[in-house]
């Protein structure tokens, strides 16, 4: 299968795509340019400038979004004009910024950080509870990515892009408890590239954007690649399910770390891509923060 570019937005660092069933739109961020994009059902693209870079956007049960700005997690209004800080993140580590995130089964937000200056394992994985309390889940992380939850809510997935393993953790089903790591889903060699953003479909398979590998892969619960989607660019970064039947898989891409020759060969790098898949995604969880 091959994905098609549906918005030729030429994002410097497209990331964080998410489907919002409240308005039937897909949202994503260009981290490097401090912008959020919205693609409406009629094809209209709206761009929202931000006060600082954003790693993720997640819809809330209440109006607005939880936004992972570079230095803080905040609640924004629907138009991304006002931002109420929930928590400042890693204030003592100026080399890190907020990166990937997902809404957990209880309405909290699990998110991670990224050492973008030195690429050293000084970043971490956190959870922001429904009450807005932030707690650390994992340390010794370089690039937090691949955060996703099983449809039943019993498993959490996580990958450090720099290390490459897609890890799995059991979590409580009646409320958030301590993480219990089980066997990994896959190693770095499961597919070309490295693990970036991810989402789990309604059958429990893990769709992973393989940055620098130019593909999206569907990995079964047994750790086998069942489907592969090729992109005409080497840098897919994040995936999300959307559309009325949730069978459209959207993917963001980037233009950084490309030579001029590579960009000439991949003119749609930095665009938003989509492909139709057979198995739908579960409904997008809404943050209760």
N, C-alpha and C positions, 0 to 999 in steps of 0.2 A: 504493500500500500504506500501511497504517497500523500503527503499533506499539501494543501494549496494555500498560498498567501491570500488572505481576505482583507487585510489592511496593510498597505505598504507605508507604514509609519516610520520606518528607518530608526527605530529606537536604538540609542547608544547601548543601553543595558535594559532591555525589556525583561520584566519579571512579574511574579506575584499575581498571575491571572486567576480570576474567580468569577463564577456565574452567580448572579443575584436574581433569584426567582421572584423577588418582590417587584422588580420592574422589568424582568426579562432581558437584562443587559449583561454583557461581560465587561469586567473592569480589569485593568492591569496597570502596572507602573513602569515608567522609565526611571530607574534609580538614579542614573548618572545625571539626568536632566531635571530632576525634582518635579516630575509631572505624573499625573494619573490620567489614564485614558478610559473612555467608556464607549463601547460599541452598542448601539441600540438595535432593536429588531428591524427597523426600517433602513439600516445601514449607515445611519448618522454617527459620526465619530466626534466626541466632545473631549476637549483637553482641559484639565484642571491644573493650574500651577500650584505648587506646594511651598511652604516655608522652608523645608529642608528635604533631603532625599527620603524616599520611603521604600522599604523592603517588602511590605505586604499591606493588603487591604482586605478586610474581612467584614461581611455584613452582620448586622446586629438584629436581635429580636425587636429592639427599639429602633426608631429611625436613625439613620446614619451608619457609621462604620467604626470598627477598631482599626487603627492605622499604625503600622510599625515604622515610625520615623527613625532616622539614623541613630538618634541619641535617646529616644523615648518612645513609649507606647502611649497612644492618645486615642480619645474618642472624637470623631469628627461629625459634623452635620452632613446631610446628604449631598451638599454642593461643595464640600471640602474647603469651606471658607473659615470655619472656626475649629480650633483644636484644644481639647481639654486634656492635659497631661494626666495619665494614670500613674506612671512611674518612669523615672529617669533610669536608663540602663547602662551599666558599666561605666559610670562617670570617671572611674579611676583608670580606664583603659582607652585613651584617645585614639588608638589605632583600630578599634573595633567599631562595627555598626550593626544595627538590627538587620536581620536577613529574612529567612524563610519562616512560615508559620502555618498553623491549621487550627480550626475550631475543634476542641475535643468533645467527646460524647456528652459531657455535662455542661457545656456552654462556656467553659474556660477557653483560653487560647494558649497553645504551646508554641513557643517561638525560639529561635536561636540567633546567635550573633556570628560575626565573621571578622577575622583579623585580616583586613584588606591591606594593611601596610607591610607587615612582615611575614604573613602566611605561617604563623606559628600557633601551636595549640593553646592559646590563652583565652579563646572564646568559650561559650557555654550554651547549654539548652535550658530554657526556663518555662515556667507555667504561670500565667496570669489567671487567677481564680475569678469566679463570677463576682466576687466582692472587690476585685481589683488588687488583691495581694499577689506579689510576684515572688516566686520561690525557684531556686536553682534545682534542676533535675540531673544534669550531667556537666562535668568539667572536661578540660583537656580537649577542646574542640577547636578546629581551625576554620572550617567553613560549614556552618549549619545548613542542611538541606534535606530534601526528601521526607519531610514530616507529613504523615498521613495516618488515618485511622481506619480500621476495618469497619464494614457496615454494622456489625453487631456491637462494636465499641469495645471489644475485649483486647485488641492489639493496637499498638502504636509502632509506626515505622520511623526510622531516622537514619540519615547518612551524613557523614562528614565527607564532602566532595574531595578533600585533599587525600583522605585515606582510602575511600572507595567502597567500603563494605556497607550494604544495606542491612541495618540492624533491626531486630524485633524485640518488643517488650510487652509483657502481659500487664494489663492495668485492671483495676477493680471495675466490676460492672454495676455496683450499687453506689459508687462514689469514687472520687479520685483517691487512689492509695499509692503506696510505694511501687516504683517500677520494678519489674522482675524480668531481667533479660533472658531470652531464650535463644535458640540457634538462629544465626543470621539467615536472611532470605537469600542473599546472593553476595558474591565477592565482586571485586573490580572487573574481573574478566567475563562477567555475564554478558556484556555487550560492549561495543565500541564506545569510547569516550568515558566520561565520569558521571556519577549520579548527581543530578540537580533536583529540581522540583518534582513532586509526585502526587498522585491521587489514586485511590482504590475504587474499583468498580463494584457493582452490586453483587458480583460473584466472588468478591474477595481477592481478585487479581490486582496486582500493583503496576500501574502505569508510571514509567519513569522517563523524564527528559534526560537524554544523555548529552550533556554539554561537551563540545569538541568531537562528538561522535556522529553528529548530524542525524540522529534518529530518536524515536520514542519507542519504548519496548513495553510489552505487557508480560509481566512475570507471574506465573501461577504461584499458588501458596506452597507448592513443592519446589519452587526455585527454578522453574523451567521457562525459557522465553517462548511464548506461544504466538505472539504477533510482533511485527516490527513495522514501523511507519518511517519512511525516509523523508527527509526535508532537504531542499536545495541550498542548505546553509549548514555550517558545522556547529552552530551555537544555539540549539534549543535549551531553554532555561526552566520552564515551568509548564504544567498542564492542568486543565480543569475540564469537567464535563458541563455541557450546557445544552440549550435548545429545549423545546417543549418536551421532547422525549428523553432528554439527557443522553443522547447518543452522538452528539457532536463533541469531539475532543479538540479543545483549543490549546494552542501552544504559543508561548512568547519566545522571542529570539533576541540575539544581541549582535552588535557590530564591533565591539571592542576586541582587541587582540586578533585582528585580521590585518593582513598586509593589504596594500592597495590592489595588488593583483588578485587576492582572494575576494575582495569586495567587488571587483569588476566581474569576477566569475560567479558571484552570488549576489545579484542586484537586490534581491528581496531580503537579505540579511537585516535583522532588526524589525521585521514585520510580524504581524499576528497571523498565525496559520490555523487551519482547521482540517479535520478529517472525520468522516462518518465511521463509527464503529458499531459492532453488533450488540455488544453488551452495554447497557446504560450504566451511568453512574448513579449512586444513591443521591437523594436530595441534599443540597448544600446545607450543612449545619449552620445555625445562626448563633453568634456569640451572645451570651447572657450578661455581658459586662455592661 
